[in-house]
Amino acid sequence: MTEDFAELERIAGALLRGITPPERRRVLRAMAKDLQRSQSARIGRQQNPDGSAYTRRKAKPAPRPGNYAVKFLYPKGAAEPRLVLMKSWAHEGNLLTGFDVEAGGIRSFFWDKVDRWLPIESEEQNKGAGKYRRKGSIRRAAMFRKLRNGRNLRAGATDREAWIGFAGRASEIASVSQDGLMDRPAAKAKPVRYARRTLLGVTDAEAGAMLDLLLRHLNP
């Protein structure tokens, strides 16, 4: 924040103290809502407050589909486990994903919940099946899509302050990127350090917009 904005902030503070608590609450609530919208839009553009782009995700190698069919009973422990015949499949993490011949579409199963693997008959290798291709749409999509919605990125005000921030579990997730902390990408994975991507941070433009809002309220 520049020295000019610091001086304007001091002036704004004096102006806010000169109005009644209910008026002050209304103005601060409007400021918080405007800032919430602005911060959410910037996160959607994948930018830090200084205008630089967020560090990209690391490229994840695509799984290599198996070139043979598999057959198994699923799930483990069921009284009558289902017989699954799968073609064009891929093993990714703890999931086995591919074309489920009986269901007629792409399905996923937990690898460790397979009850028993069964031998494949020659005619089953040639049964018709669709092709499993990893679309990667989630990996290519903008980061923090859910974090920046109104349910997770909250705004509020009292007659003394305006605030925006993340709520609940979203706050824990956001802090990892905000401060570039260590975290586990999955429950059983090793901790890794995440790139620092600043989610919350007031820009000079936003500070100016909030001061403009205050002046418009005082001089409608």
C-alpha positions, 0 to 999 in steps of 0.5 A: 500500500502506498503512502498516499493510500495510507493517508487516505485510509486515515481520512476515511477512518476519521469520516467513519467515526463521524457517522452513527453506528448503524450508518457505519455498519451499512457502509462497512458491510457494503465495503466488505461485499464489494471486496468479496466480489473483487477478491473472488474475481481476481482468484478466478483470473488466477492472479496474485494481488500484485497482478502476477499469475498463480504458479501452475500445477505440476503436470500429472502423467496420464495413466496407461490403460491396460490392454487386456480385460479384467474380471473380478467380484466387487465389493469385498465382504458383500453377501453377493458381490457383483461380477465386473468385467472391465476393459480399457482400464487404468489404475490410478491411485486407489482407483481402477477406472475403465469401461464396465461392460455390464453397466455400459459405461465408464465406472470406478472401483476401489482397488483394495475393495476387490473381493477376488480376481477371476480368470478371463475367458478368450471370448470375453477379451473380445467383448465390445467396450468403449474407450477409457480416456483420461480427460484431464478437465479437472486438472486444466480447470481454474484452481480454487473454483470452490474456495472462491464461491460465497459459501466459502469466501465470506464477508461481513461487518460490524459498526467497527470493522469490515472483514472477508475470509474463508470459513471452516475447512476452506480456511485450512485449505486456503492457508496452505496456498496463502502461506506456501505451507506443507500438506498431504495431497491425499490421506496416505501421501507424503507431505509436500510443500505447496506453491505460494498463491496469495488468495487474499490481499487488498490491492491499491485499486480495491482500496481506492474503490472502497474509499470511493464508496465511502465518499459516495455515501457521505455525499450522495 
